Amino acid sequence: MTDATIMPHSQRGEGSFGDYVALLKPRVMSLVVFTAMVGLFAAPGALHPFEAFCAVLFIATGAGASGALNMWWDADIDVVMKRTAGRPIPSGRVAPDEALALGLGLSGLSVVMLGLAANWAAAGLLAFTIFFYAVVYSMWLKRSTPQNIVIGGAAGAFPPMIGWVAATGSVSLEAVLMFALIFMWTPPHFWALALFMKSDYEDAGVPMLTVTHGRKSTRRHIWVYTLLVAALAVGMGATSIGGPLYLLVAVVLNLLFIKGAWDILRRDEDSAQADGYATEKRFFFLSLVYLFLHFGAIWAETLLKPVGLGGW
Amino acid sequence: MAIRVGHELHKRRKGRNIGVGLVLVAFVVIVFGLTVVKVTNGDPMQGFDHVTRPEMQPAEAAQ
């Protein structure tokens, strides 16, 4: 990878503060913050509020660091894809070396600080998550297999588990279930995106399922994974992090999610192109609401427990 | 009267420097706050590694 092909010399290393913040993928960080908070507050352990704040902050910082490392490694394909061409490195506002230094520096800082604020089990899990996203997903899986986001989805699934471990010091079934929910949700979410981003991944040579197996197969995959995540999400309602409210939210959302996946399965490319991939876009945005509300319901159950209304 | 030519680049650098400065101040506040919480949390511990030492418990609590 050479930076000479990506940016004009005159602009190198003169990004604004916002460009460096953009390297940390703030939108992904917001999801990490939310799910880590839910994991932390749903856990039976008790951290001092300031320790909990610091734990969530450093989990988010670690996620941001892995985002910067991902942008450093993927700068050559980001410049090809319309969705990512405006990122700080491909647009020439930040030098690749700076992104690498920021990513490595914040990785070390976030792991050490999480260890000091909470415990070293959580810190170890955060270090593994950064390694998994930057090395296993970005450097290895992303460009080599159509299962890239299936396995790579684990990186995004770790934050609630890290939050749980920060509060309790160990992994339990509930933490694994929260991990599994995000893990199983990731493929239909990204494959819906791949369907309506059309040629972006193909142009960049990324072997997304749409490129290697075709769109019809991708629609079938979305359907199967949606059924799997729906069974898991509703089943979680019977565990100690679930409750009547969670179950109600899960049943409604999963019926909508299954309906969306069914609509995607039944469509062919001609009808999808005719309406500008409206169904796929709707499913993608529903998937964002889906995850937010599931974790919101888990949090609500936790908040209701002290007044005798949460849980079973 | 001195004439200074402003450039967009200088504005960007200034913004970056202020941003980094604020982040560093926030980090100092966080480390200080964490230290206060850890030390005043009530658990006997040695300051350098925040690990609880049972041998530091008062005699009646240790029994």
Interface residues (C-beta under 8 A of the other chain):
Chain A: E14 G15 S16 F17 Y20 H48 F50 E51 C54 L57 M113 L116 A117
Chain B: L9 R12 R13 G15 R16 I18 G19 V20 I30 G33 L34 V37 N41 H50
